[in-house]
Amino acid sequence: MHTEYKRPPADVTVEHEIEIKRSRFICLIGRVTDDASARAFIDEARSRFPDARHHCSAYIYHVDDSHPVERSSDDGEPSGTAGKPMLDVLKGSGLMDIAAVVIRYFGGVKLGAGGLVHAYGGVVSEAIDLVKPVLRTTRHLFTLDAPHADAGRWESELRNRGYEVIGVDYGSQATMTLAVAPGEEDALFDTIAALTQATAEAKEAGTQWVEIAQNS
């Protein structure tokens, strides 16, 4: 099971086009998280380019506690010349939750099997270079109860020290939910002990996926 991986940003479609011997290859890359969203992404490409001869596709998405799901389609191209090389590029990128659709407008010159493999794999490879991935990773969750009079100060101090406060619920006390990277739990406990003069302690609250933007 993956505890972290990179994937394309949400609601962003990368588009890239190359031309080889008058054939146009237009690659679309976006995020998908299951078969339904992958089919929707492929269908959207077909709707955008309804007059194209081929809409070849490949995708990979993460499944908790299981192996990633991988699918590809040659969509009428000779077997193994489109979907597989596209999928190979996706797998080589290390990204998941990713789909690629390559739309081909035939230019009248046959490329041969090797030429098709090169074209489909090449346009996906160039398009992936334009993706600005985000990191999806697990965080351990903890709750911290605070008197209302101290809640704002505690929250501000925790944020200033780099801890993620992902929510605050107000009841008889203020309950903060903190997200901590694996291995940083002891440092959090020490920080809370010092901040609260050992009057409060964090309680485990499970794990959660979070998404972090990457600098490059």
C-alpha positions in Angstrom: 0.0 0.0 0.0 1.3 3.5 -0.9 1.3 5.9 2.0 2.2 8.8 -0.3 2.4 9.5 -4.0 2.3 12.3 -6.6 -0.7 13.0 -8.8 -1.9 15.7 -11.2 -3.7 18.7 -9.6 -7.5 18.6 -9.4 -9.6 20.3 -12.1 -6.6 21.0 -14.4 -6.2 19.4 -17.8 -2.8 19.6 -19.5 -3.0 19.7 -23.3 -0.1 19.2 -25.7 0.1 18.5 -29.4 2.7 17.2 -31.8 2.6 16.6 -35.6 4.4 13.7 -37.3 4.1 13.2 -41.1 1.0 15.4 -41.1 -0.7 13.3 -38.4 -1.8 15.4 -35.4 -1.4 13.8 -31.9 -3.2 15.8 -29.2 -2.6 14.6 -25.6 -4.9 15.5 -22.7 -3.8 14.7 -19.2 -5.8 15.0 -16.0 -6.7 13.5 -12.6 -8.9 10.5 -12.3 -9.6 8.5 -9.1 -11.7 5.5 -10.3 -13.1 3.9 -13.5 -16.1 6.2 -13.6 -14.0 9.4 -13.6 -11.6 7.9 -16.1 -14.4 7.1 -18.5 -15.8 10.6 -18.0 -12.4 12.0 -18.9 -12.1 9.9 -22.0 -15.7 10.7 -23.0 -15.0 14.4 -22.6 -12.1 14.1 -25.0 -14.3 12.3 -27.6 -16.8 15.1 -27.2 -14.2 17.8 -27.8 -12.7 16.0 -30.8 -15.6 14.1 -32.3 -14.2 14.0 -35.9 -10.8 12.4 -34.9 -10.1 8.8 -36.1 -8.7 7.6 -32.8 -9.1 8.5 -29.1 -6.5 6.3 -27.4 -6.2 6.2 -23.6 -4.4 5.0 -20.6 -4.8 5.6 -16.9 -3.6 4.5 -13.4 -5.3 5.2 -10.1 -4.6 4.4 -6.5 -6.7 2.0 -4.5 -6.3 1.9 -0.7 -5.0 -1.4 0.6 -4.6 -2.8 -2.9 -2.6 -2.5 -6.1 -3.1 0.4 -8.4 -5.6 -0.1 -11.2 -4.1 0.2 -14.7 -6.1 0.4 -18.0 -5.3 1.2 -21.6 -7.0 1.2 -25.0 -5.6 1.3 -28.6 -9.1 2.5 -29.9 -8.6 1.1 -33.4 -4.9 1.5 -33.7 -2.9 -1.8 -34.3 -2.7 -3.7 -31.0 0.0 -2.6 -28.6 1.0 0.6 -30.6 -0.9 3.2 -28.6 -2.5 2.3 -25.2 0.5 0.3 -24.0 3.2 2.8 -24.8 1.0 5.5 -23.2 0.5 3.4 -20.1 4.3 2.7 -19.9 5.0 6.4 -19.9 2.4 7.0 -17.1 4.0 4.2 -15.0 7.5 5.5 -15.6 6.5 8.9 -14.4 5.7 7.6 -10.9 2.4 9.6 -10.9 -0.9 8.0 -10.1 -4.6 9.1 -10.3 -3.7 10.1 -13.8 -5.3 9.6 -17.2 -4.0 10.4 -20.7 -6.0 10.5 -23.9 -4.3 11.0 -27.2 -6.5 12.1 -30.1 -5.1 11.4 -33.5 -6.0 13.1 -36.8 -4.6 10.9 -39.6 -2.4 12.8 -42.0 -2.5 10.3 -44.9 0.9 8.8 -44.3 1.2 5.5 -42.4 3.7 5.5 -39.6 4.1 1.8 -39.1 4.0 0.1 -35.7 7.3 1.5 -34.5 6.3 5.0 -35.6 3.0 4.8 -33.7 4.7 3.6 -30.5 7.1 6.5 -30.7 4.4 9.0 -31.5 1.9 8.0 -28.8 4.5 7.4 -26.1 6.4 10.6 -27.1 3.4 13.0 -26.9 2.4 11.6 -23.5 6.0 12.0 -22.2 6.1 15.6 -23.4 2.7 16.4 -21.9 3.7 14.9 -18.5 6.6 17.3 -18.4 3.9 20.1 -18.3 2.1 18.6 -15.3 2.7 20.3 -11.9 2.1 17.4 -9.5 0.8 17.6 -6.0 1.8 15.2 -3.2 -0.9 13.0 -1.6 0.3 11.7 1.7 -1.1 10.3 5.0 -1.2 12.3 8.2 -1.9 11.0 11.7 -4.7 12.9 13.3 -4.9 14.0 16.9 -7.5 16.0 18.8 -6.6 18.6 21.5 -9.2 20.0 23.9 -8.7 23.5 25.0 -10.5 26.0 27.3 -12.2 28.7 25.2 -10.0 31.3 26.8 -6.8 29.5 25.6 -8.0 28.0 22.3 -7.0 31.0 20.0 -3.5 31.3 21.6 -2.9 27.6 21.4 -4.0 27.3 17.8 -1.9 30.3 16.8 1.2 28.9 18.5 0.8 25.5 16.9 0.4 27.0 13.5 3.4 29.2 14.0 5.4 26.1 14.9 4.4 24.4 11.6 1.7 22.1 12.7 -1.4 21.6 10.6 -4.6 22.6 12.4 -7.3 21.2 10.1 -10.4 22.1 12.1 -11.7 23.5 15.4 -15.0 22.4 16.9 -16.6 24.6 19.6 -18.6 22.9 22.4 -18.1 23.0 26.1 -14.4 23.2 25.1 -12.7 24.0 21.8 -11.5 20.8 20.2 -8.7 21.2 17.6 -7.9 18.5 15.1 -4.2 18.3 14.2 -2.6 16.5 11.3 1.0 15.3 11.9 3.4 13.5 9.5 4.4 10.0 10.6 7.4 10.2 12.9 6.6 13.7 14.2 4.2 12.6 17.0 6.7 12.8 19.9 7.6 16.4 18.9 3.9 17.3 18.9 3.4 15.8 22.3 6.4 17.8 23.6 5.2 21.0 22.1 1.7 20.5 23.6 3.1 19.8 27.0 5.2 22.9 27.0 2.4 25.1 25.5 -0.2 23.9 27.9 2.1 23.5 30.9 1.1 19.8 30.8 -2.6 20.5 31.4 -3.7 19.0 28.2 -2.6 16.1 25.9 -3.4 15.1 22.3 -5.6 12.0 21.7 -5.3 9.8 18.6 -8.0 10.2 16.0 -7.0 8.0 13.1 -5.3 8.9 9.8 -6.3 11.0 6.8 -5.1 11.6 3.3 -3.9 15.2 2.7 -2.7 17.0 -0.4 0.4 19.2 -0.5 1.5 21.5 -3.3 5.0 20.9 -4.6 7.5 23.6 -5.3 8.6 22.1 -8.6 
